[in-house]
Amino acid sequence: MVELTEAMYSDPEEIARALEEFRTYTVSTNRPVLEKIIPIIERTEPPKPNDGRTEHYQELRKGFLESLLQSGPPNIDKPSELLK
């Protein structure tokens, strides 16, 4: 059994640096995918736009992006705002 010593723990600066590297890597990996899929999501319209379900479709779009990004509900009006 390995005994943990104080010398084996990362200091807060190392943890912050590693987290920032992970975030940078994740963004660089996910952005090309988002750039392709977001326009498709944005162009998708209800079968009958005049049936009053447009707002429902907007909520579906946000829900899909929320699940795709694995985060809370995005505070956006249209999906392309995520790419800014």
Residue pairs with C-beta under 8 A, 6 or more apart in sequence:
10 18
31 83
34 68
34 82
34 83
35 83
37 68
38 65
38 79
38 80
38 82
38 83
39 80
41 61
41 64
41 65
41 79
42 61
42 78
42 79
42 80
44 57
44 61
45 54
45 57
46 53
46 54
46 56
46 57
61 79
62 73
62 74
62 76
63 73
65 74
65 76
65 79
65 82
66 72
66 73
66 74
69 82
74 81
74 82
76 82
